Amino acid sequence: MKKSLMPFAVLLSSLLIIAWVFSSGAAAQANTNIKGSWLWESRPDKSGSRTVVGFGFAQTGNRVSGSYSVSSTGGPDDDDGAGAGSIPFIGTINGNTINIEYDPEDVHTDFETKFRYHRPKGKAPATATLTLQNGKLELRQTSGDLADKSMNVPRQFTMRRDK
C-alpha cells in the first residue's frame, strides 16, 4: 500500500511559512533601535527660557527601560537644568511603536545612580506611546503627564537623537 506524501509536504510547507512569518516579525522588532539619548526643546519664550525633555533608553530585545528628565534652561534664572531629577520608566517595542509607563512623582536626584521603575501603589501609572519614524522619535502622552503643568510640556512632541 503506497502512502501519499502530499499531506506531509503540505504540512511541512505550512510550518515553514509560519516560521518565516514569526522570524520576520522578530527581525523587525530587533531592528527598532532606540538605545541612547533623545532630546526635545521648546522654542524660547520672551525671557529666553525653554523647556528641555531628555530621555535615556536602554534596550534588550523588545523591552526598554531608562529615565527621563524635564528642565527649564536659558531664562534669567538659568541653572543649566541642574537638579531637574530623573524619572524611571519601562516599556515594550512592537514594530516601530514603543509603549512606556512611568510614575511622574517618582523623581530621583542627579546624585542617585542606581534606581529603577516601580509601579505606583494605589493608582495607575502614567503612559506614553512613542513612534520611531525617519530617525525621529514622536512621543504622545496617553495618560498622566510627564511633568508639572508649569513646565509647559506639550502632550505630543518629536525628539531627536542627542549626539
N, C-alpha and C positions, 0 to 999 in steps of 0.2 A: 504494500500500500504506500503510495507516494504522498508525502505531505507537501502542501504548498508553502513556499517561502514568502508569499505575498503578504500575509498578516504580519510576519516578523519584520519585513522590510518597511511596511507602513509604520509599525510601532517604533522601529529604530529611527526612521526619518522624523517622526513626531518628537521623539526625545531629543534629537539633535537640534531641531528648530527651537524647542523650549529652552534648551541650554544656551543656545546662541542669543535668544531674546534676553534672558536673565544676565548673561555676561555683558551684553551691550549696555544694559541699564546700569550695572555696577561700574562699567568703564566710564559712562557719562557722569556718574556721581563722583568718581575719583578725579575726573578732570576739572571739577569745580574747586579751584584753589583760592581760598581767601586768607590764607595764613599771612600774618604780618599786621602792619598798622594802616588804618584808614582814617581820613580826616574830612570834616565838613566845617566850613567857616561861613558865618553870615556876612552880609555887607556891613561895613562900618556905619554906625548911627551918627548923629550930628556931633557927638563928642569924640568920635573916632573909635569908640568901643565896639567890639564884635564878639559874638558867641562862637566858641570853638567846641566841636564834639569830636572826640578821638576814640576809636575802637582798636583794641589789640586782640587778634584772633589766633588761637592755636587750633589745629585741626588734625584729627585722626580718623581717616575714612570719611564716613558721613556724619561724624559728630564734631561739634565745635564747642569751644569754651574760651573764656577770656574775661576782659573787663573793659569798661568804657569810662570816660570822664567828660564832664561838661564844665567849661570855664569861660570867663569873660576876659578879654585882653584888649589892650590898645587904648583904653579910655584914660581919663585924668587920674583915676585911682588904680592904674595898672599894676598888677603884681605878677605879670607874665604867666598867669594861670596857676601859680603855685598854690598849693593847698586845696586844689579842686577835689581831690579824693577820687577813688576808683570804685566802680560798682561791678561786681562779677555777674556773669551770665553763662548759660549753657544753651545748646541748640542742636538742630539736626539739619542736614542738607538733603534736598530732594531735587535732583537736576540742578538748575541754576537758582533755586529758591532756598533760602535759609530761614528757618523759624527759630527765634530765640525767646527765652524767658528770663526775667530778672526781677529783683526787688529794689526799686529806686531808693528805698530807705536804708539799704544795707551798704552804707558808704564806708570805705576803708581809706585810711590816711596814706599819704605818699611814703611813709616810713614802713608800712606793712608790706612785706614781700611775698608772704605765703598766705593766701586766702582763696576761698572758692565759693561758688554759689550754693546757697541754702534756700530752699523753698520757704516763702514766708508762712508763718503759722497763723491760722485763723482767717486767711484771705487768699484770694487767687493772685498768682504772680502777674506782673505786667508782661506784655508780649509785643513782639515786633516781627515783621516779615521783611527780609532783605532779598533783593534780586540782583544777581550779578549779570551785567549786560554791557558789552563793549568796553570791558576793563573798568567799569564804574559800578559802585555798589549803592543801589537805591534802598533806603530804609523807609518803611511805613509803620508807624506805631499802630498796633491793632487794639491794645487795651492798656490803660495806665499811661503814665508819662515817663519820659527819660529823665526829666529834671523838674525842679520847681518852675512853675509858670513864669516867674520873674526873669528866668534865663532866656525866654523867648525862643525856645527850640521848636521849630515847626513840626507838625505831625508827620510830614513826609519831606525827605531831602536826599540828595545824592552825594555820596562820598567818593573821594579819590584816594588811591594808594599814597601813603606817606613815603617819601623817598629816603 
